[in-house]
């Protein structure tokens, strides 16, 4: 367990190493708790346009209840962080 943003977060489980945890996620499935991440609601007529100007991906095509992994970029397209965008 490591301290991450005020939370205790596991890096690996039991005797399974990081590489094996990664392989399991790629080949099968893993559940990740992302509740420690910032959640921000953006509303308004041009919310999708605004978010698409900051991220990569076609957020306007998301249906209600759908989400996608995206990247938050700087003005030159460099990656600042990854994020999950949901349409609610």
C-alpha positions in Angstrom: 0.0 0.0 0.0 1.2 3.5 -0.8 -0.1 6.9 0.1 -1.7 8.6 -3.0 -3.6 11.9 -2.7 -4.5 11.1 0.9 -5.6 7.5 0.2 -4.0 4.2 0.7 -3.7 2.6 -2.7 -2.5 -0.9 -3.5 0.2 -1.2 -6.1 0.1 -5.0 -6.2 -1.9 -7.7 -4.6 -0.5 -10.5 -2.4 2.4 -12.3 -3.9 1.4 -11.3 -7.5 3.9 -8.8 -8.9 3.1 -5.7 -10.9 3.9 -7.4 -14.3 1.5 -10.3 -13.5 -1.2 -7.8 -12.3 -0.8 -5.9 -15.6 -0.9 -9.1 -17.7 -4.0 -10.3 -15.9 -5.8 -6.9 -16.6 -4.8 -7.1 -20.3 -5.8 -10.8 -20.8 -8.8 -11.0 -18.5 -10.3 -8.2 -16.4 -9.5 -6.0 -13.4 -11.7 -3.6 -11.4 -10.1 -0.3 -10.5 -11.5 2.1 -7.8 -11.0 5.6 -9.2 -13.1 7.4 -6.6 -10.0 9.2 -5.4 -9.8 11.1 -8.6 -11.2 14.6 -9.1 -14.7 14.7 -10.5 -15.8 17.8 -12.3 -19.2 18.4 -14.0 -19.1 20.7 -17.0 -22.5 22.0 -18.2 -23.9 24.4 -20.8 -24.7 24.6 -24.4 -21.0 24.4 -25.5 -19.8 21.9 -22.9 -18.9 19.2 -25.4 -17.1 21.7 -27.6 -15.1 23.1 -24.7 -14.1 19.6 -23.5 -13.1 18.5 -27.0 -10.8 21.5 -27.2 -8.9 20.2 -24.1 -9.0 16.5 -24.7 -8.6 13.9 -27.5 -11.6 11.9 -28.6 -15.0 12.5 -30.0 -16.9 13.3 -26.8 -20.0 14.5 -28.7 -20.7 11.0 -29.9 -21.0 9.6 -26.3 -24.5 8.6 -25.4 -26.0 9.3 -22.0 -24.4 6.9 -19.5 -21.4 6.2 -21.7 -17.8 7.1 -21.0 -14.4 7.0 -22.6 -10.8 7.2 -21.5 -9.2 10.3 -22.9 -6.1 12.5 -22.6 -6.0 16.1 -21.3 -3.6 18.0 -23.5 -1.8 21.3 -23.5 -2.0 24.0 -26.3 0.6 22.1 -28.3 -1.1 18.7 -28.0 1.3 17.5 -25.3 -0.2 15.1 -22.8 -0.8 16.6 -19.3 -2.9 13.7 -17.8 -5.3 10.9 -18.6 -9.0 11.2 -17.7 -12.3 9.4 -17.9 -15.1 11.5 -19.6 -18.7 10.4 -19.0 -21.9 11.8 -20.5 -24.5 12.2 -17.7 
